[in-house]
Structures are given as structure tokens and as C-alpha cells.
Amino acid sequence: MLAPSSPRKFMIFAVIAGALLVTLAVLFYQSLSGRQPAPDVTYVNLKGDKISAQSLRGKVVLVNFWATSCSTCVAEMPQMMATYNKYHAQGLEFVAVAMSYDPPNYVLNFVETRQLPFHVALDVQGKLAQSFGDVKLTPTTFVIDKQGKIVKRYVGQPSFAELHNLLEKELAI
């Protein structure tokens, strides 16, 4: 491709080419690191407290999309609680996001009867699931690093040994 003949056209060409190169460099870096920014959302827990993604910076965060009607979600919850209890003092935060179709009274009953120790948020309008790439399958769990980048996405129950190794690595950084 030949450069445009006039200086004005050349400047426009150079600016567009430069912007394209910067965009490609950013995309290439993100593909190498594998870490996309987590969505900048605000969770509202069952107590009505607002938890912003910004307020969680500096901590490793697990965001778990689940439902009381999901047998795998219910089965993994004791291990999720144990994971939270094991790593919370080292800087792990956990937000369990109940899917939009999950009746709030079912969620509240589940949280109270199992004494979940972490934040539980309702996603009544489905906006949180949409923000995380339109999550439809449960459980889906995201590991977010201290800088607010997604490290890993698990669809289905994670291998807890693998998850713990990943958490230990991220908490040590």
C-alpha cells in the first residue's frame, strides 16, 4: 500500500496506522497474559451492603455464579466455604452471586441454614451475569487477581486442588 500523496492525508494515515498498532499491541499483550479486566460492577449482598469491584482491589477474589436449584452448586458449597475459610485471612474475598431465576427467599434460606461465611449477592435483573460474559451455566467461578484481572474461569465444579494452588500463587504475589 502506498502512502497518501498530500501531507494532510499522510497525517491521517499515520494516526490511523498508529492507533491500529497500539490496539494490536494491547490485544497481543492481553492474549499473552491471558488476563482480561474483570467487569467494574457493584454487588449488593443480602444485608444490603454494596461491594464495588474497586473496593476489592488489592485482594484475590472468587466470584461464584450459582443457584439453589443447581445440584453441583449445592454439592460444591461446603468446599467453597472451606476454601474461603482457609484463605480469607491471607486476603481472599468471595462473592457468591445467585442467578436471576433463583427465588430470593430460597437463597436467603440456603445462606442461613448453611451459614455461608462470605458475601452472597442476588442478581435479580441478571446484570452481573451479563457483565461477566453472559453467564448461563452454573456453577461458574471466576478467580480475579489483586489488580482486578480475571485469572481463570471455571465452568462446573473446579478441581479444588488446582484452585487452591492458583489461589496460593495469586495471594503470594
Secondary structure as UniProt FT lines:
FT   HELIX           7..33
FT   STRAND          36..37
FT   STRAND          42..45
FT   TURN            46..47
FT   STRAND          50..52
FT   HELIX           54..56
FT   TURN            57..58
FT   STRAND          60..66
FT   TURN            68..69
FT   HELIX           71..87
FT   HELIX           88..90
FT   STRAND          92..98
FT   TURN            100..101
FT   HELIX           104..114
FT   STRAND          119..122
FT   TURN            124..125
FT   HELIX           127..131
FT   TURN            132..133
FT   STRAND          140..144
FT   TURN            146..147
FT   STRAND          149..155
FT   HELIX           160..172
//
